[in-house]
């Protein structure tokens, strides 16, 4: 049995304004459905993703801006923030896990020196404060080096 993640619902205060932000980020607007005054759904998909987001009116009772650290996998942690910045999005500085082999929650500036999968990050937020984490995965197509070593007994 496959379990495919296809939609994540984010709570926002103004669906139209937030949909405009996500199209600025380069998400594709798939749906703008408005059958009643108390229900409107925008569905948007990041380029290359099989999973979409839904925002709008009447979708969730979560407070606007309450989603945290929704991850977007990118193949180049230096290019993705630059592209977003060029589109007017405020992106955090790039950081990486340090030390990588025995990571205990510390960070260092810039991308991981070996550009290992799951080690380098940047972030941004939508107008309501829902936060996104860019995570570099797949830059080195033959990446067989594990990010962290878990000792076995």
Secondary structure, DSSP 8 states (H G I E B T S, - for coil): ------EEE---S-HHHHHHHHHHTT-EEEEEEEEETTEEEEEEE-TT-S-EEEEEESS--S-TT----EEEEES-HHHHHHHHHHTT------EEESSSTT-SS-EEESS-TT--TT-EEEEEE-TT--EEEEEE-SSSTT--S-SS-----
